[in-house]
């Protein structure tokens, strides 16, 4: 089963604004555990850690420092 990991909504004032993945902590194709921190995302001057919602193999969809809209998938996990 594929689970998408979205860029979280980080601004109620600008819910469609873009942010970036600042750092990936898990490489493409690696196994992750549910609750494991997989990335740090940034929106304006705010950063937030993103945890894997399920265990499985993680596939990165966005490179570090590339703009992505809030709510868009940054990764997929195949459980």
N, C-alpha and C positions, 0 to 999 in steps of 0.2 A: 504494500500500500504506500502511495506517495503522499507525503505531508509537506505542504508549502510553508515556509517560514517568512512571514511578511516583515517589511520595514514598519515598525510600530508608529502609530499616530503620536507625534511628539509636540504638536501645536494645535490647539483648538482654534486659534486665530487664523491659521493657514493650513488646513487639513490636507491640501493638495501640494504643499511645498515639497521641495527636494532636499534630501540629505545625502549622506555618503556612508559606506562601510569604511570605518576608520582602520580597523584591524580585524583580520580573520585569525582566530585562535585554533581552528581546525582546518586542515587542508582538504581540498577537493578529493573525494573518494575515501576518506577516512571514516572509521566507525565512531559514532557518538553515542553517549548515554542520555536518556531523558533527564533534563535539568542541567546538563553540562553547558557552560558558557561557550558559545561558538564564535561570537563576533562582538565587536563594539561598533555601534552606529552613532553618527553625529548629525545633528540638525542645528544649524546656526551655532550657538556656543554651548549646546547641551549634548552630552554623550550618555549612552545607555548600553548596558550589556544585554545581549540577546541569548537566551537559553534554548537548547533544543527541546521542542515539545514532545518528541518521541525518540526512542533509540533506533539506530539504523545506520545506513551509509549516507553521508552528507555530500551533496553536490552543490557547489557554489554557482550562483547565477550571475553575480555581479562582482567585478574586480574592486579592489580597494581604491578609494578616492573617486569613483565614478558616480555621478549623480543618479539618484533613483527617487521616485515619488513615494511618499508615505503610503503604506498599504500594498505596495507592489512586492512581489516575492524576491527575497535576496538569496534564498537557498531552497533546496528540496531535500527531504530525507526519505529514503526508501527503507521502509521497515518491513 
